[in-house]
Amino acid sequence: MLYQEAMEYLQNLTKFGMNFGLGRITELLRRLNNPHRHVKVIHVGGTNGKGSTTAMIARVLQGAGCRVGTFTSPHLHSFTERYRINNEEIKPERVARLVSVLRPHLESMVEEGFEHPTEFEVGTAMAFCYFTEEKVDYLVLEVGLGGAIDSTNVVTPILSIITNVAMDHMDYLGYTISEIASVKAGIIKPGVPVVTASDKPEALEIIEAVCREKGCRLVRVGRDVSWSRGGHSLQGQYFDYRGIAWEMKELWIPFMGKHQVINAVTAVASLEILQQQGVNIGEDALREGLAATIWPARLELIGNNPPVLVDAAHNYDGARCLRQALDEYFPDQRIIMVLGMLGDKERSKVVAELAPRASRIIITKPNSPRAGDWMQMAEEARHYLNKVDTIENIEQAVLSAISQAGKGDMVCVTGSFYMVAEAREVVIKEFSR
């Protein structure tokens, strides 16, 4: 099987939709000799910040001499981004081979009366096979959606992380913070330590109750671990860390935004627990790993004429963090914004947060069947400013924004991963001319 054939096969599995539960993935993994039981897993859940936190933990562990796998989703530009070992993407031919191995098991499952596993379940099983075959020391595993109902939740990790809890995917997870927290707390396993940066009382109440019930040590950012933010610029920022045993000054991360400091503190607290479990993490590995972390499309500044800020603020909480960053880093700049979000997000709240900060908005359509009535966002935006356009084609929308930007202006491209990924490619191509 060739890579393109493998991708066509996986894409065809989207017809099975999002079908939650662990029955299918458990059966599939059983047929594959349970590869998920042969790797040490750090399980990262939460609403936002999972990817950044995963990337920072993995980069530090790599610097400490470990062979580290990461499984993240969704990808920006290539499916191979989802599977990395020491930050190197899986080879396309390896993807094809993994699909070839799994396909007969999928077919036999259906023949024997099982439901067909979903695309994400198959991708998760591929991850466990790949990282077990490659004998990684640790797998930093990002939850796909939720926690209890997510196919990654078949693992018993050595550490569970819940970055935060906010409103997102309400159709699947619930319509209150408590309901969503209950699902996300499903990754908490008996006796396994937990780190969280969640600061919402109703979410903490759930997380703390589950930890008590399951006999888990809970480390809370803001209570057990403290931090203070230092100098910051468009290139990154410093912070001081005071944890359980570690105390470090002027740690540097190459990311903008206060929320990224919180993600970094969550990562450092997690690494401190891993150190207590026997992982040898020196201060140099910690500092150098944080400073070397790359995670694109998160307040990523590309080009300078005009500067284009690309940020995958795919839900309201992400939009709120983006607005804070715009106010802090670009308080006086005129902003032309390109915005496109899926129909199942809190789009009116996102527009209310971001539109007042823009001088012009171009609403575009994410390349997804979940885009819904994408032009409705333009009507919402017109409550806040007069200069609102709709351009369905993402490339045309981005190029239009860049062409309209005058001296001292900037462009901000934000919204769903589906839109931002395509837009980012356009921006990079435009500035490489």
N, C-alpha and C positions, 0 to 999 in steps of 0.2 A: 504494500500500500504506500502511495506517495503522500507527502504532506498535504497537498491540496485535496486529495481524496479524503484524507482523515478529517480535514476541516469541514468539508461538505457533509461528511457523515455526522460530525458533532453538531453542526448547525441544523441538520435535519431533526436532531433530537429536541430542538426547541418546541416542536409540536406537542411534546408531553408537558409543557408549561412548568409552573412552579407547584410541585406536588409534594407537600411536606410530610415528614415522618422519617423514621430511621429504618423501617423494615426492608426497603429495597436495597439501600446502601449496605446494610448489615449482611444481607444474603449475598450480594455481589462480592463483598470483601471475604466472606466465608469461602466462596469458590476460588478466590485468589490467595487462599491460605493466610488471610488476616494480616496483611502487611502493616496495617496501622498499629499493630501491637509490638512492632520491632523497631520503633523509633521514639526518641524522647521528644515530646511535643510541648511547646509553649503556645497556649491557645488564646488568641486575642479577639475579644468581642467588643461590642459597644456601637453607638450610633455613628459617631464621627471620630476621625483620628486613628482608626485601626491601621491603615496603611502606613502612615508616618511612624507610628509607634513600632510596628513590625519591622520597618526598614531600619530604624535606629538600633533596636535590639540586635537584629541580625548583623549589622555592620560592626557593632562592638564585639559580639561573640567571634566574628571572623577575625578581628584584630587581636583577639585573645588566643588565636591559634586553633579555633574550632572550625570544623566543616559544617556549614550552616545552610539548610534549605529554607526557602520561603515559598508559601503558596498564598497568593493574593488574588483578589478579583474586585471589580472587572479590570480588564487590561485597557491601556490607552490605545496603543497602535498595533500590537501583535499579540496573538494568543500565547506566544512563547514567554511573554513577560510574567505570566502567572506562576511559572515554575523556575526558580533560580537556585543555584548553589554558589555560595560566596559571590553573590551578585551577578553571576553569569547565567544568562537565559538558557533554557533547555534548547537543544538543537532540533530543528524541524523534523529531521528524520527519526529522532527519538520519539517525538509526538506520534508520528505515523506508526512506529513499532508498538507503542503502548496501546494505541487504538486497535491495532491488529490483534493484540493479545486479549483485549477486553471483549471485542466484538462477539466471538463465539460464546462467551459466558452470558452476554446480554441476550443473545438469541435463544440459548438453552433455558434461561430464566423464563422467557415469554412462553416457550413451548411447554414448560412445566406449570404454567398457570399464574406466574408472578406478574405483577405490573412491571412495565418497562421502566427502568431507572431514568431519571431526568438528565438533561444535559449537564447540570451542575453536579449531580451525583456521580456521573461517569467521570467528569473532570476531577472530582475529589478522589475517586478510586485510583485514577491515573497518578495523582500526586503521591498517594501512599505507596504505590508500586515503585514509582520513580525514586523517591527519596530513600526507600528501604533498599532498593537495588544499589543505589549509590553510597549506601552506608554513611549517611550524614550523622554527625554527632547530635545535632538538634534540628528540629523542624519548627519554625515559627509559623504558625498556622492561623490565618485570618478567617474568622467566621464569615460565611457568605451573607446570610440574612437571619437576624434574630439571635438564636442560640440553641434553645432546647429543641427546636424543630429543624435545625440546620444539619445538613449531611456531614459536616465536619465534627459534629458532636458525638461521633462514635468513639472518640479517643478518650483515654484517661491521661490527662497531661501531667507534667511536673509542676506547672504553674498556669493559673487562669487569670486573665486580665480583662476587665470591663472598663474601657476608656471613659465612657460617659453614657448617659441615657437621655435621649431627646425624642421629639415626635418625628417619626419617619416610618414608612411602610405600614401605616395604620390599618390598612385592609387586612394585613396578615398578622400584625403583632398586637393590635389593640389600640384603643382611642384615648387612653390615659397613660401618664408616665408610669403609674404603678403596674398597669397591665404589660406595658412594654418591658419594664424592668424584670417582671416575673419571667418573661420569655428569655431575656438576655442572661438572667441568673441561672438559666438551665445549663450553662457550661460549667457551673461550679460542681466539683466532684468531691466525694467524701475524703477529708483529710488533705486535700490539695490546697496550698496557699493561694490567696486571691489578692490582686492589686486592683484598685479602682480610683479614678479621678472624678467619679460622679459627685456632683455637689447638690443635686436636687433631693430635698428631704424625703420625698415619697419614694424615690428610687433607692436611696441609701437604706431606708427602712426595710425594703424587700431584700436587698443584697445582704444586709447584716443578719436578717432573720434566716436566710438560707445558709449563710456561713455558720451560724450557731447550730442550726439543725444538723449540718453535715460535718461539724467538727473541724472547720477550716479556719486557719489564721487569716485575718483580713488586714491588709495594709491600705490605709486611706491617704491619698494625696491631699494635703491640707490639714490633716490631723496628725498622722504618724510621720509624715514626710513634709517638710516645709521648703520653700524656695523664695527667692527674690530675683526679680528681673533687673538686669544691668543695662549697659549700653546697647543700642540697637540701630541698625542702618538698613539700607536696601540689600546689603549683602548677607545679613544675618543678625544674630543677637547673642548676648552673654546672659548667663544666669548663675546664681549661687545655689547650692544644694545642701540641705541638711537632712539626712535620713536616719535610718535605724542605727547604723554604725558609721557610715560614710559622711564626711563633711568636705565639700569641695567648692572652691571659688572659681568664678569666671570660666565655667564650661561654655563652649561655643557651639551653636548650631547654625547651619547655613540656610535658615528659613526665616521668613517674616511672620509677625503676628503673635500676640500673647498666647493664643491657643496652642501654637506650636511649642512654646515653652512648657505648657502643661503636658503636652504629649511627650516631650523630652523627659520631664520629671517622672512621668509614669514609666517610661522606658528605664530610667536610671534606678528607680525603686524596684522594678522587676529584676534588673541585673544584680542589684544588691541581694535580693532573695536567692537568686541563682548562685551567687558567690557563697552564700551560707549553705547551699546544698552541695558545694564542693567544686563549683566551676571557678577556675583561677582567672579572675578579671583584674588586671592591674590598672592603675590610674592612667597610664599612658594609653592603654588600649581603649579605655573609656573616652578620654578626651579626643583621641585621634579618630575613633569610630564615629562619635557624634558629629565631629567636624567634617567627616568624609561622606556622610549620608546624603544620598540623592533620592528625591521623590518628586517627580515632575507634576506640573499642573496644580500645585498647591501654592498660591500666591507667588507664582513663577513669573519673573520679569524677563521679557524677551525683547531684544532690540532697544533702540533709543531714539528713533526718529520716525514716528513717535514711539515712546515706550508702550509696550503692550503687556498688561498684567493678565495672566491666564490662571483661573482658579475654579476648580471643580466644586463649587458651592451648590451641591445637588439637592439640598433641603433647607428648611428655614434656619436651623441652627448654623449651618454652613454660611448662609447668607448673612446672618448676624455677625459672625466672625469676620467675614469679608468687609462688611460695612465698618466695623471697628478699625480694621487695618487701613482702609481707604482714608478714614478720618485722621488716623495717626500718621501715616506715612505720606499721604498726598493731600493735605488739608486745603491747599489753595489751587489745586489743578482742576481744570475743566476736564470732565470725563465723558467720553463717548462709550456707551456700554452696549455690548452684544449679549443678549440673554435668551436662553432657550431651555425650557424645563419640561419634564414629563408631566402628563396629565394627572398622575396620582400623587403629586406633591402638593404642599400648601402654597400654591403659586401666588395667591393674593397676598399672603403674608410676606413672601419673598419680595414681591414687587413693592409693597409698602416699605420694606426695609431698604431696598436698593435704589428705587427710582428717584427719591428726593436727592440722592447724591450725584445723579447724572445730569448732564446738560442736554444730552440726546440719548435716546435708547433705540436700538434696532432689535426687534423681536424676531427670532428665527425658529426653525422647526428641528428638534432633535430627530435623528435618523432612527426612529424606533416606532413600532406599532403602538407603544404606550404614549405617544406624543399628544393624542387627544386633540381638543380644540385649541391648538397652539396660539392662534391669533387672539384668543380671549385675553391673553396677557397684555396685549397692546391696549385694549380697552381699560384694563386695570391701571396701566402705566399713565394713561392720559388724565387720570385723577391727580397726578403729581407734576406733570410737565407737558408742554405742548408738542415738543419735538419727538414724536414717536413714529417709527417706520416699521413695516413688516417686510422681511425678505426671507422667503422660504428656504432658498439655497444657502447653506452655511458658508461656503466659500465666498459667495457674492456679498453676504452680510458682513463678513470680516473685512474683506477688501474695501467695501463701502465705508466702514468705520475708519479704517486706516487712512483712506483718501480724504475724509472729512476733517481729520485732526490737523489743527493748525499749530503754530509755534507755541510751546508750553502746554499743549493738550496731551492727554494720554487716552489709550483705549483699554477697556476692561472687558475681557471675554469670560463669561461665567454661565453656570447652569449644570445640566446633567453631564455625566461622563460621556454619554453618547455624542453630545454636541461638542463638548470641550475637546475631546480627542481629535475629532475632525478639524475643528477650528485651530488647534495647536499646530497641526501639520501645515495648514495654510499659512499661519504666521511664520513658522520656521522657513518655509519655502520662500515666502515674500522677502524675508530679511537675508536670505542667502543669495539673492540675485546679484 
